[in-house]
Amino acid sequence: MRLSDASVVIRPRNAWEAMDLGVLLSQRHRRLLMTSWAIVSLPVFALLSLLLWESPSLAVLLFWWLKPAFEPLPLFILSKALFGETPSLKQALRQWPRLLKPQLLASLTWRRFSMSRSFILPVMQLEGLSGDARQQRLAVLLQRNAGAARWLTLIGMHLEGALWIGLMLLFYLLLPQQIELDWNWQSLIIAAQHDWLWLEHLTNAFYALVLVIWEPIYVACGFSLYLNRRTELEAWDIELVFRRLRQRLAGIAVLLLSVGLLLAPSPSLWAAAPSSSVAGPEAPRLLLQPLTSKASKESIQGILDKPPFKNQESVTRYRFGDEQTKDKDAKSTSPEQLKSVLEGLDKNSFSSLATGLEILLWGLLLGALGWLIWHYREWSRAFVSRRSLPRKKRPAAMPQQLFGLEVGSQTLPADVAARAAELWSRQPREALGLLYRALLSRLLEDFNLPLSAADTEGQVLQRIKHLQQPQLEAFSRNLTLHWQNMAYGHQVPDIELQSQLCDGWRELFGPGAQS
């Protein structure tokens, strides 16, 4: 790879500018990229459509899943074209199986849903890394521009969907008006499913055409992000500057060397010069001035030998190198002075101090308890406040009407069974209603069943079951069944049912019993 042969300007860019460079690269070689993508992808799409003709959705899903298998081809073309070695269509297609072999399984399994797929694809294909080396390389590359690669994938997904829907709308707009009038939603719904499979496969073909346009751009943008990251890490732009500088100076290097040789003095002149005239670095200088070189050197050395430049000290113990030497004038208080100060304090002073601290601590504790009580006063009222004893609940008033029927005892005749038998031939509905009302009244007054106006017939039977009286339960089920058939189904009961229900009433509540 020769950076000087690059067809683009090598310099650090921000992430979005790098992706713009990828779009320009794909436009420069769009004919080769789109043609190669169409040649390798469209036959696969056609094969899937034929094999899965009855399942168009599955066919397009599998084609979408196989997208990473086609992406190494445009990356190979772009990597060669970047340095002026653009391959032909035949050369690119010949290299595709070789590029696909080492990464097909990984690209279609655990790396399929990677949002940075376009950015990390060149690491294996162009650098040939795998295993730990690949992971270490990715850890360095993904420190920057990884977010831009994820955004590229997310934007690409939405762009694919928008272009796909746009092509379908364009197809609908190009339909002749007569065909459009013949189509309606009702005919589409009523028609058999197999009659419209061709239309579903046609819309799938629109998606394949969208990938021919978009996927080379997607791969080019990821490749440009990869190049931009390597430019930042390896300073490609600085390397190019030095290479151009070397090329510019290479032409005049010979000229400068020849001029230097011509201007240099001959060796005989150096040999003829007396040795006494050559002054060494230690020779005295500035002898004609008041301050000679020797005097100035001695004065400087005298200053450096005195504080603060030099502090001579004899240390007879081990210490760290950065430990500072204590000044004699700034010494801390000696132990003897500290002892005398402590002895000067009497015991009364310490006892007063201890008493003050104790009062302060008790005050803080009481203040904290008071604050807690005030802060949680509402909570304490719920558990600590006095409460009056619970009052006995008054028995709920018995309902006077259930299921639209009057169940009060004052609304019933003295002999329920006789009155029901009298009404049976002329008004069977009234007879059944009378028996059912009387049963509900008995349940409320004699058995204290908690019936309410919201109960259903089934709930009433459940409460009767809890009384554990089989005869009452059987009579109630029979009467409820025939009452429901009459009230809701308008089924007139047989004449034989009269004696059965009236006799059952008398057996339960006695002859001539009044509710």
C-alpha positions in Angstrom: 0.0 0.0 0.0 1.6 3.3 -1.2 -0.1 6.3 0.4 1.3 8.6 -2.3 -0.8 6.8 -4.9 -4.1 7.4 -3.1 -6.8 8.9 -5.3 -8.2 10.9 -2.4 -6.7 13.4 -0.1 -5.4 11.6 3.0 -6.1 13.7 6.1 -8.0 13.4 9.4 -11.7 14.1 9.0 -14.7 14.0 11.3 -17.0 11.0 11.1 -19.7 12.6 8.9 -17.1 14.1 6.5 -15.5 10.6 6.2 -18.9 9.1 5.3 -19.3 11.9 2.7 -16.0 10.7 1.2 -17.4 7.2 1.1 -20.4 8.4 -0.9 -18.1 10.2 -3.4 -16.0 7.0 -3.7 -19.1 5.0 -4.5 -20.2 7.5 -7.1 -16.8 7.5 -8.8 -17.0 3.7 -9.3 -20.8 3.3 -9.2 -21.0 1.4 -12.6 -18.6 -1.3 -11.5 -20.0 -1.5 -8.0 -23.6 -1.8 -9.0 -23.0 -4.2 -11.8 -20.9 -6.5 -9.7 -23.5 -6.4 -6.9 -26.3 -7.2 -9.3 -24.4 -10.1 -10.9 -23.8 -11.9 -7.6 -27.1 -11.0 -5.7 -29.9 -11.1 -8.2 -29.4 -14.7 -9.2 -29.5 -15.7 -5.5 -32.7 -13.7 -5.2 -34.3 -15.4 -8.2 -33.3 -18.8 -6.9 -34.9 -18.1 -3.5 -38.0 -16.8 -5.2 -38.4 -20.0 -7.3 -37.7 -22.3 -4.4 -40.0 -20.5 -2.0 -42.7 -19.4 -4.5 -45.5 -20.1 -2.0 -43.7 -18.1 0.7 -42.6 -14.8 -0.6 -42.0 -13.3 2.9 -39.6 -16.1 3.7 -37.8 -15.6 0.4 -37.2 -11.9 1.0 -36.2 -12.6 4.6 -33.5 -15.1 3.6 -32.3 -12.7 0.9 -32.0 -10.0 3.5 -30.1 -12.4 5.8 -27.6 -13.1 3.1 -26.6 -9.5 2.6 -23.2 -9.8 4.4 -22.2 -12.5 1.9 -22.2 -9.9 -0.9 -20.5 -7.1 0.9 -16.8 -8.2 0.6 -17.0 -7.7 -3.2 -17.6 -3.9 -3.2 -15.0 -3.6 -0.4 -12.4 -5.3 -2.6 -13.2 -3.1 -5.5 -12.9 0.1 -3.4 -9.7 -0.9 -1.7 -8.0 -1.5 -5.0 -9.5 1.6 -6.7 -8.3 3.8 -3.8 -4.7 3.3 -4.8 -5.1 3.5 -8.6 -5.5 -0.3 -9.2 -9.2 -0.5 -10.1 -9.9 -4.1 -11.0 -12.1 -5.1 -14.0 -15.5 -6.7 -13.5 -14.1 -10.1 -14.4 -11.2 -9.8 -11.9 -13.5 -8.7 -9.1 -16.0 -11.6 -9.7 -13.1 -14.0 -9.7 -11.9 -12.8 -6.3 -15.3 -13.0 -4.7 -15.3 -16.7 -3.6 -11.8 -16.3 -2.1 -12.9 -13.2 -0.1 -16.1 -15.0 1.0 -14.5 -18.2 2.3 -12.8 -17.1 5.6 -15.7 -15.0 7.0 -19.0 -16.4 5.6 -20.0 -18.4 8.7 -19.2 -15.6 11.2 -20.9 -12.9 9.0 -24.1 -14.9 8.8 -24.3 -16.0 12.5 -23.0 -14.1 15.5 -21.9 -11.0 13.6 -25.1 -10.7 11.5 -26.7 -8.2 13.9 -23.6 -6.1 14.5 -24.4 -2.4 14.1 -20.8 -1.7 13.2 -20.5 -4.3 10.5 -19.4 -1.9 7.7 -16.7 -0.5 10.0 -15.1 -3.7 11.2 -15.4 -5.7 7.9 -12.0 -4.3 6.5 -10.2 -5.6 9.7 -10.5 -9.2 8.5 -10.6 -8.7 4.8 -7.8 -6.1 4.3 -5.7 -6.8 7.4 -6.2 -10.5 7.5 -6.6 -10.6 11.3 -8.5 -13.2 13.3 -8.8 -14.4 16.9 -7.1 -12.4 19.7 -5.3 -10.2 17.2 -8.6 -9.1 15.6 -10.2 -8.4 19.0 -7.2 -6.3 20.1 -7.3 -4.4 16.8 -11.0 -3.8 17.1 -10.6 -2.5 20.6 -8.3 0.2 19.3 -10.3 1.0 16.2 -13.7 1.2 18.0 -12.6 3.8 20.5 -13.7 6.4 18.0 -16.1 6.4 15.0 -17.9 3.3 16.3 -20.9 5.5 17.1 -20.9 6.9 13.6 -20.8 3.3 12.2 -23.9 2.4 14.2 -25.7 5.5 13.0 -24.8 4.6 9.4 -26.4 1.2 9.9 -29.5 2.6 11.5 -29.9 5.3 8.8 -29.3 2.7 6.1 -32.1 0.5 7.5 -34.6 3.4 7.3 -33.3 4.4 3.9 -33.8 0.9 2.5 -37.4 0.9 3.8 -38.1 4.3 2.4 -36.7 3.5 -1.1 -38.6 0.2 -1.1 -41.9 1.8 -0.3 -41.1 4.5 -2.9 -40.6 2.0 -5.7 -43.9 0.3 -4.8 -45.7 3.6 -4.9 -44.0 4.5 -8.2 -45.2 1.1 -9.6 -48.7 1.8 -8.6 -48.6 5.3 -10.1 -47.4 3.9 -13.4 -50.3 1.5 -13.7 -52.8 2.3 -16.5 -56.0 4.0 -15.3 -58.3 1.2 -16.4 -56.4 -1.5 -14.5 -56.4 0.8 -11.4 -60.2 1.2 -11.7 -60.7 -2.6 -11.9 -58.7 -3.1 -8.7 -60.5 -2.6 -5.4 -59.8 -3.8 -1.9 -62.8 -6.1 -1.9 -61.6 -8.0 -4.9 -58.1 -8.2 -3.4 -59.5 -9.7 -0.2 -61.9 -12.2 -1.9 -59.4 -13.4 -4.5 -57.4 -16.5 -3.8 -54.0 -16.1 -2.2 -52.1 -17.8 -5.0 -53.5 -15.4 -7.6 -51.5 -12.6 -6.0 -48.2 -14.3 -5.3 -46.6 -12.8 -8.4 -47.4 -9.3 -6.9 -45.6 -10.1 -3.7 -42.6 -11.4 -5.5 -42.6 -8.3 -7.6 -42.5 -6.1 -4.5 -39.6 -8.3 -3.2 -37.8 -7.6 -6.5 -38.1 -3.9 -5.7 -36.2 -4.6 -2.5 -33.4 -6.4 -4.4 -33.1 -3.4 -6.8 -32.9 -1.1 -3.8 -29.9 -3.1 -2.4 -28.2 -2.8 -5.8 -28.2 1.0 -5.4 -27.7 1.4 -1.6 -25.4 -1.5 -0.5 -22.3 -0.3 -2.3 -22.7 3.1 -0.8 -23.1 1.5 2.7 -19.9 -0.5 2.3 -18.0 2.6 0.9 -19.1 4.7 3.9 -17.9 2.0 6.3 -14.6 1.7 4.4 -14.0 5.5 4.5 -14.6 5.5 8.3 -12.0 2.7 8.6 -9.5 4.7 6.5 -10.2 7.8 8.6 -9.5 6.0 11.8 -6.2 4.5 10.5 -5.2 8.0 9.4 -5.6 9.3 12.9 -3.9 6.3 14.5 -0.9 6.0 12.1 -0.5 9.7 11.1 -0.7 8.9 7.4 -1.0 12.6 6.6 2.3 13.4 8.4 4.0 10.5 6.6 2.8 11.9 3.3 4.3 15.3 4.1 7.7 13.8 4.9 7.6 11.8 1.7 6.8 14.8 -0.4 9.6 16.8 1.4 12.1 14.0 0.7 11.1 13.9 -3.0 11.6 17.7 -3.3 15.0 17.6 -1.6 16.3 14.6 -3.4 16.8 16.6 -6.6 19.0 19.3 -5.1 20.9 17.1 -2.6 23.7 16.4 -5.2 24.0 20.1 -6.0 24.3 21.1 -2.3 27.0 18.4 -1.8 29.1 19.6 -4.7 28.9 23.2 -3.7 29.9 22.3 -0.2 33.0 20.5 -1.5 34.0 23.4 -3.6 33.8 25.9 -0.8 35.6 23.8 1.8 39.3 24.8 2.5 42.1 22.5 1.4 43.7 20.1 3.9 47.1 21.8 3.4 45.9 25.0 4.9 44.8 23.2 8.0 48.2 21.5 8.3 50.1 24.7 7.9 48.4 26.5 10.7 50.5 26.7 13.9 49.3 24.6 16.8 49.7 27.4 19.3 47.1 29.6 17.5 44.3 27.0 18.2 42.7 28.0 21.5 41.0 25.1 23.4 37.9 25.4 25.5 40.0 25.6 28.7 42.3 28.4 27.5 41.9 31.8 29.2 39.8 34.4 27.3 38.8 38.0 27.7 42.3 38.8 29.1 42.1 42.5 28.2 38.9 43.3 30.2 38.6 44.0 34.0 36.6 40.8 34.5 38.5 38.0 33.0 37.1 34.6 32.2 38.9 33.0 35.1 37.7 35.5 37.6 34.1 35.2 36.4 34.3 31.4 36.7 35.6 31.6 40.2 32.9 34.1 41.2 30.1 31.9 39.8 31.5 28.8 41.5 31.6 30.8 44.8 28.0 31.7 44.5 26.9 28.1 43.7 28.7 26.8 46.8 26.6 29.0 49.1 23.0 28.7 50.1 20.4 28.5 48.7 22.2 26.7 45.9 24.1 24.4 48.1 23.2 23.3 51.7 25.8 21.0 53.2 24.3 18.7 55.8 25.6 15.6 57.6 22.9 12.9 57.9 23.5 9.9 60.1 20.2 8.0 59.5 18.3 6.6 56.6 15.7 8.8 55.0 13.7 9.1 51.7 15.2 11.2 49.0 12.3 13.6 48.9 12.2 14.2 52.6 12.6 17.8 53.4 15.2 18.9 56.0 13.7 20.8 58.9 15.0 24.3 59.6 16.5 24.8 63.0 14.6 28.0 63.5 11.2 26.4 62.5 11.5 23.3 64.7 8.4 22.0 66.3 7.7 22.2 70.0 10.0 19.8 71.9 8.5 17.1 74.1 9.7 18.9 77.2 7.6 22.0 76.3 4.6 19.9 75.5 4.9 18.1 78.8 5.0 21.4 80.7 1.9 22.7 78.9 -0.1 19.5 79.8 1.0 19.7 83.4 -0.2 23.2 83.6 -3.8 22.1 82.9 -5.5 21.0 86.1 -8.1 18.2 86.4 -10.9 20.7 86.8 -10.4 22.0 83.3 -10.7 18.5 81.9 -13.8 17.7 83.9 -15.5 20.9 82.7 -14.6 20.1 79.2 -16.0 16.5 79.5 -19.2 17.8 81.1 -19.7 20.3 78.2 -19.2 17.6 75.6 -21.7 15.3 77.4 -24.4 18.0 77.5 -23.8 18.7 73.8 -24.1 15.1 72.8 -27.3 14.6 74.8 -28.7 17.7 73.3 -28.0 16.5 69.7 -29.6 13.1 70.5 -32.8 14.7 71.9 -33.0 17.1 69.0 -32.6 14.2 66.5 -35.4 12.3 68.2 -37.7 15.3 68.2 -37.0 15.9 64.5 -37.8 12.2 63.7 -41.1 12.4 65.7 -42.1 15.7 63.9 -41.1 14.4 60.5 -43.0 11.1 60.8 -45.9 12.5 62.8 -48.5 11.4 60.2 -47.1 7.9 60.1 -47.2 7.7 63.9 -50.8 8.7 64.1 -51.8 5.8 62.0 -50.3 3.3 64.5 -50.1 5.1 67.8 -53.2 7.2 68.0 -56.1 6.1 70.1 -59.0 4.6 68.3 -62.5 3.8 69.4 -63.7 0.3 69.5 -65.3 -0.8 66.3 -69.0 -0.5 66.4 -71.2 -3.4 65.6 -72.4 -3.3 62.1 -76.1 -3.0 61.6 -77.6 -5.8 59.6 -78.1 -4.7 56.0 -81.7 -4.0 55.0 -83.2 -6.8 53.1 -83.8 -5.9 49.5 -87.5 -5.5 48.5 -86.9 -6.3 44.8 -84.7 -8.9 43.1 -84.6 -9.6 39.3 -87.4 -7.1 38.9 -89.6 -9.2 41.3 -91.2 -8.0 44.5 -89.9 -10.2 47.3 -91.4 -8.5 50.4 -93.6 -10.8 52.5 -96.4 -8.3 52.4 -96.7 -8.6 48.6 -97.3 -12.4 48.8 -100.6 -14.2 49.3 -101.5 -16.3 52.4 -101.3 -19.6 50.6 -98.6 -19.4 47.9 -99.0 -23.0 46.6 -102.8 -22.6 46.2 -102.6 -19.3 44.5 -99.9 -20.6 42.1 -102.2 -23.6 41.2 -105.1 -21.3 40.6 -103.1 -19.1 38.2 -101.4 -21.9 36.4 -104.0 -22.6 33.7 -104.6 -18.9 32.8 -101.3 -17.2 33.6 -98.4 -19.7 33.9 -95.8 -16.9 33.9 -97.4 -15.2 36.9 -97.6 -18.6 38.7 -93.9 -19.4 38.2 -93.0 -15.8 39.2 -95.1 -16.1 42.4 -93.3 -19.3 43.4 -89.9 -17.8 42.6 -90.7 -14.6 44.5 -91.9 -16.6 47.5 -88.7 -18.7 47.4 -86.5 -15.6 47.4 -88.5 -14.1 50.3 -88.1 -17.3 52.3 -84.3 -17.3 51.7 -84.0 -13.8 52.9 -86.2 -14.1 56.0 -85.9 -17.7 57.2 -82.3 -18.5 56.1 -80.8 -14.9 56.2 -79.0 -15.4 52.9 -77.1 -12.2 52.0 -78.8 -11.6 48.7 -78.4 -8.3 46.8 -80.0 -6.7 43.8 -76.8 -7.4 41.8 -76.9 -11.2 42.3 -77.8 -13.5 39.4 -79.9 -16.6 39.5 -76.7 -18.7 39.5 -75.2 -16.9 42.4 -78.4 -17.4 44.4 -78.1 -21.2 43.7 -74.5 -21.1 44.9 -75.5 -19.5 48.2 -78.3 -22.1 48.6 -75.8 -24.8 48.1 -73.8 -23.5 51.1 -76.9 -24.1 53.3 -76.3 -27.9 52.9 -80.0 -28.7 52.5 -80.3 -31.1 49.6 -84.1 -31.0 49.3 -84.1 -27.2 49.3 -81.3 -27.1 46.8 -83.0 -29.6 44.4 -86.3 -27.7 44.5 -84.6 -24.4 44.0 -82.6 -25.6 41.0 -85.8 -27.1 39.4 -87.8 -23.9 40.0 -85.0 -21.6 38.8 -84.6 -23.6 35.6 -88.3 -23.4 34.6 -88.5 -19.8 35.7 -85.5 -18.9 33.4 -87.0 -20.8 30.5 -90.3 -18.9 30.9 -88.9 -15.5 31.7 -86.1 -15.4 29.0 -87.0 -18.2 26.6 -90.8 -17.8 26.7 -91.2 -21.5 27.0 -94.6 -22.3 28.6 -94.3 -25.1 31.2 -96.3 -28.3 31.0 -99.4 -28.8 33.1 -97.7 -31.7 34.9 -95.1 -29.3 36.3 -97.8 -27.5 38.4 -98.4 -30.4 40.8 -94.6 -31.1 41.0 -93.7 -27.5 42.0 -96.7 -26.9 44.3 -96.2 -30.2 46.1 -92.5 -29.5 46.4 -93.3 -26.1 48.0 -95.7 -27.6 50.5 -93.1 -30.3 51.5 -90.5 -27.6 52.2 -92.6 -24.9 53.8 -95.8 -26.8 54.9 -99.3 -26.9 53.5 -100.8 -23.5 53.2 -97.6 -21.9 54.2 -97.3 -18.2 53.7 -94.1 -16.6 52.8 
